[in-house]
Amino acid sequence: MDIRPAKDYKKPLYAIGLATAVMLSVTGCPSMPVNIPTEKSEVVSLAGETTVVEPLKEHTNTDIDISPYLVKNSGFYMNLKDKTDPDQLIRFAVSKLDKITEYNDLCCRGKYQKEDFLIIRTDKFSEWIRSDDKYEESLCDGVFCVRYQPSYASTYHYMIYHDPTGNFMVITDCADNKVISDFFTHGNASAAESSGSSESTEFTGNKEFPSKYGYFCAEEFSERIMDAKNALRWAKENHVVVFEDSKCTSGKDMWEAFIYNSGLNRDASVLLADYHSADKKKKTPATLDFYIISYEFHERTTYGDYYARARRSDSKKAGPFVSGYFKHFSGTDDIYVVTENDELTAKEAEELKMGPADGDYPEYFAIRFKKEAKKK
């Protein structure tokens, strides 16, 4: 199952080429592309034609139990009484997938840890599977799954899972139990190993920017010259994500709107203010740095770029641009990083300071949202 390679937010969506291009179904969700037959493929005769039947993949990291997420039979969705709507689907997909590549009212497709995932509203599963005669329910090795037959020459099987609420069904050919477990437990926040880790920052699903917000961000980042205290007051009165001594005190809804819109390949910008109080012992004055982070989608190449830049509030001069992948790590803090390092780990992210790295050509730009400690 190949739903166009998603970058950790940078690689071209169609980099794999025409041979694996996604075909659009009636509903707008792409069909599963043809996979390359393996040595374990079974050659059978269906309707008088020779067909290569691909078995389910052999799973790895089997010490991790994913059975609570398995859909064991069709009764799961046939007996569901809860109803969902497209907005709930998008919120769930944004919180789980690293990148959404296709979406409509029934389903969302995208990448998680470089694997392909398809999320379907459980109450709309029957409608989804009827929308394309290439799909049907099936049993493969005694496992309830979806069979996809793009032609008489080939048949593929994909396992079906569900989220803990049961509102969404997830189809994937990922065979790594750890990735599947991480998808449901952490989502697009890569889990960092930390004995003191606390509750994850909740995504409330805000997706609305004020009118002409992108223009506001660019204009104010370039022209808003103020001392730190006045700049802090102004930022809190406007649509700015404000940090005071490393803690986000207002404007988190603008950050969520940025995550939501950039995740759907929509151009987006967000303005942040990072304030630090004066330190009498060190004899350092109060400071405030403005940050601007932007996502620009390129229709011709079907991928986008993330950019970040910083400027001290009382200075006209801004620092150099940082561009690259956009990564999210959830450990002691929720950390978002614009970086060229595609292999950046959660442990390395925990060591990054807020804002850009030092130097004329910064290697990263980090935003940290402190988590509240768990209540005992």
Secondary structure as UniProt FT lines:
FT   TURN            13..16
FT   HELIX           18..20
FT   STRAND          23..24
FT   TURN            26..27
FT   STRAND          30..31
FT   TURN            39..40
FT   STRAND          42..46
FT   TURN            47..48
FT   STRAND          49..53
FT   TURN            62..63
FT   HELIX           67..69
FT   HELIX           75..78
FT   HELIX           86..96
FT   STRAND          99..103
FT   STRAND          107..112
FT   TURN            113..114
FT   STRAND          115..121
FT   HELIX           122..124
FT   HELIX           125..130
FT   TURN            133..134
FT   STRAND          135..140
FT   TURN            141..142
FT   STRAND          143..151
FT   TURN            152..153
FT   STRAND          154..162
FT   TURN            164..165
FT   STRAND          168..172
FT   HELIX           177..185
FT   TURN            186..188
FT   STRAND          190..191
FT   TURN            195..196
FT   TURN            211..212
FT   HELIX           213..223
FT   HELIX           228..237
FT   TURN            238..239
FT   STRAND          241..244
FT   TURN            245..246
FT   STRAND          247..250
FT   HELIX           252..263
FT   TURN            264..265
FT   STRAND          268..276
FT   TURN            280..283
FT   STRAND          287..298
FT   TURN            299..302
FT   STRAND          303..312
FT   TURN            313..314
FT   STRAND          322..330
FT   STRAND          333..339
FT   TURN            342..343
FT   HELIX           346..350
FT   STRAND          355..356
FT   STRAND          364..370
//
